[in-house]
Amino acid sequence: MPAILLRRLGSFALTLVIASLLVFATLDLLPGDAAAILLGTAARPDTIAALEQQLGLDQPAYIRYLTWIAGAFTGDLGQSASYGVSVGGLIAERLAVTLPLALMALVIAVAIGVPLGVAAAARWRGAPDRAASAFAQVGIAIPDFWFGILLILVFSTTLQWFSAGGFPGWQEPVAALKSLLLPAVALALPQAAVLTRVTRSAVLDVAGEDFIRTAQAKGLSERRVLWRHAVRNALVPIVTIIGLQFSFLIAGAVLVENVFNLPGIGRLAYQALAQRDLVVIRSVAMFFAGLVIAVNFLVDLSYLWLDPRLRARR
């Protein structure tokens, strides 16, 4: 087991290094002068040179990369040129909105998708299966930002149960959670649809195995066979898609956060890109990449806990 963890950690570290090189190289090769874009076309050459020196753009690429990586280990990601504050603090502040939003959306997606997928597999080709398939097709087809606009029209404009956007801050926990509910539902619908299909397929694949027929022959109830044997042995693909969905919900919330005017990390990425704030863009892009890699690493380790046969092969 320790050897497995060491191999996984080595792969995790190598992937992070490669991702950091790709993020840095991609942004460094973008055309145009970032300092000139930030200051505008009417800026004086000496003012542009001073900003380039402040941002470290006058240094060689490898020096900038090593400085960025060293700062990441110490928590110093540099200063945002457009916001005038620490990038690390800026990301942490925005993550306080995006992380609860993603967790709420994931809980809603799992609460809908897994039971619906299990019910569809248990009543294959029956009414629950047809209903689950219809929900999955509709959910996958509807963009989350469009569904968010629809939720605003119904629950904010017409019924006036929720605000149309904005975030009051965590000083008012109830109001904060209420402001995140509609965007969480908008994000959760497509993910619940995907999870429904994956759960249905995974449980149906397991349902034909010999151990399921053995459990049925022992006289176990249908419910116990379904949840204790079929669902339990179908967890690997289900956990895989849940891990991928969590990464997507954080990294892919740009449109929904803009629809609901939420000060999250997705909106930060959009604003930084519009303002050509390379220091913020680079750190946010690396945060997204690191999050995806870390979640995949944890999901990979969870396989060893979910399926003892994988541990026996190592």
Salt bridges, closest charged atoms under 4 A:
ASP28 OD1 - ARG64 NH2 2.09
ASP46 OD2 - ARG44 NH2 3.06
ASP129 OD1 - ARG200 NE 2.62
ASP210 OD1 - ARG213 NH2 2.25
GLU222 OE2 - ARG123 NH1 2.85
ASP300 OD2 - ARG8 NE 2.49
ASP307 OD1 - ARG309 NE 2.90
